[in-house]
Amino acid sequence: MRSIWKGSIGFGLVNIPIKLYSAVQNSSLGLDMLDSRDHSRIRYQRINDKTRKEVPYDKIVKGYPMNDNYVILEDKDFEDASPEKSKIIEIENFVDIEEVNPMYYETSYYSEPEKQGRKAYALLMKALQKSRKAGLARFVLRSTENLCIIHPVKNVIVITKIRFAEEIRPSEEILTPDDVTVSKKELDMGLALINQYTGKFEIEKFKDEYHHELMKIIQAKAKGKRPTIKKLKPQKAAGDDLYDQLMQSLNTRKGA
């Protein structure tokens, strides 16, 4: 596994030199876009909107639209905007990880200590485990400032990128059923159903069935065959009464 970033975690006055490795991988299949007539691969070109000619990479610049024009940004502008602590994941404070809304989570990275930082790394990891806290920090990755949560997973300190508050859209425009009355009987039945479905979080039990079945189809088609895929038929509720639907759900679960 190749590291994607080198720097350090700033823990008070202690700097812990680390490397970051991607902790996630894409399970989707790598499909190419082809011309249906001869199955040749389709290539994307960078076309000038006015001349309709291809633009070489060294002639491409980045611009921000403003007042029917563009403000052109140069490499130095991005460097000037980047914080000086570009190679430090600076812990600004510690929080209860339960307080972090899952909507903020983006992607995670494993951190590995350099040889000279192993003891400080172990100290931070054990302190996070003992306190049940997570560090809230900033760092720069690929010229972009990121907010992150620093938390232990088993014996590894994980850096999980999270969104800034302004990246979450407000929910005021969403129509919610505030004017709907739910009876105590219906609520009790709903809670009973939740209790019946409650179990440990065992993510390994959940497989990417779509891509698994798609791979079976690809392998069969490569042999000139077509597999038979069993489709689940959705069960229709016996009626429109919410209480009856909840009761039927409970009974179905008991039978299973």
C-alpha positions, -999 to +999 in steps of 0.1 A: +000+000+000+015+034-010+012+064+012-007+094-002+005+121+023+034+127+047+034+151+075+026+151+112-001+152+138+001+183+161-008+172+196-002+202+219+036+209+215+042+173+204+046+166+166+040+130+156+054+123+121+031+101+101+022+088+067-015+086+055-029+056+035-063+054+020-086+033+043-113+029+017-116+014-018-142+015-045-162-017-050-178-006-083-167-022-115-144-003-139-166+000-170-153+018-201-176+038-224-176+023-260-190+031-294-218+006-299-210+003-336-174-011-333-168-012-295-139+013-297-132+032-265-145+068-262-120+094-253-128+128-238-112+159-253-107+194-239-125+216-264-124+254-267-160+265-266-154+292-293-129+276-317-141+240-311-104+230-312-087+208-286-067+227-259-034+212-246-030+209-209-003+235-206-027+261-220-055+254-195-059+278-165-085+280-138-110+309-135-138+320-112-169+335-129-177+370-118-197+398-134-199+381-168-162+375-169-135+353-153-110+360-126-079+339-135-061+321-107-025+312-109-005+285-089+008+312-066-028+322-057-036+287-045-003+286-025-010+319-009-045+308+001-032+275+017-024+277+054+013+277+064+007+245+084+002+225+052+021+195+065+006+194+100-027+179+111-032+204+139-056+191+167-076+222+177-098+206+204-113+172+214-149+163+211-173+134+218-174+115+185-211+108+191-218+146+187-205+145+151-235+141+128-229+113+102-239+138+075-204+154+080-184+123+072-165+120+039-136+096+037-111+079+060-073+074+060-051+052+081-022+069+097+012+051+103+039+066+126+074+072+113+100+054+134+109+085+155+072+091+164+060+056+175+059+064+212+040+097+208+017+079+184+010+051+209+004+077+236-022+096+216-039+064+205-042+051+241-053+085+254-081+087+227-092+051+236-092+059+274-110+092+271-134+081+244-127+114+227-118+123+191-095+151+179-110+179+157-083+192+133-075+208+100-049+198+074-042+205+037-045+176+012-040+183-025-039+220-020-073+220-002-078+227+035-098+199+051-115+195+085-111+160+100-118+138+130-089+119+146-101+087+162-088+053+171-099+021+153-084-010+169-047-001+171-046+025+143-053+063+145-077+070+117-081+105+101-116+109+088-123+139+066-155+157+075-175+185+057-175+221+069-208+234+083-215+255+051-214+224+030-245+210+046-277+224+031-304+237+054-334+214+059-361+241+063-373+237+028-380+200+033-417+193+039-420+172+071-452+157+087-452+180+117-490+182+115-495+144+116-507+128+148-493+094+158-512+076+184-495+060+214-506+025+202-489+031+168-458+045+185-455+015+208-459-008+179-432+011+160-408+009+190-415-028+193-406-033+156-374-014+160-365-035+191-372-067+171-348-056+143-321-043+167-288-061+166-250-055+167-234-034+139-218-061+118-210-044+085-192-075+071-226-092+068-237-067+042-222-074+007-224-053-025-249-076-041-255-054-072-219-055-083-216-092-074-246-101-096-233-077-124-199-095-123-217-129-127-235-115-157-202-103-172-185-136-167-215-155-182-217-132-212-180-137-218-188-174-222-217-166-244-243-174-217-268-154-197-273-163-160-307-164-143-309-138-115-335-143-088-354-111-082-371-104-049-407-095-052-418-067-029-445-077-005-477-056-006-493-046+026-527-061+034-543-026+038-537+011+044-540+010+082-507+018+097-513-002+129-522-033+108-490-029+087-469-027+118-485-057+133-480-076+101-444-066+101-439-079+136-455-112+128-434-116+097-403-109+116-412-135+143-418-161+116-384-154+101 
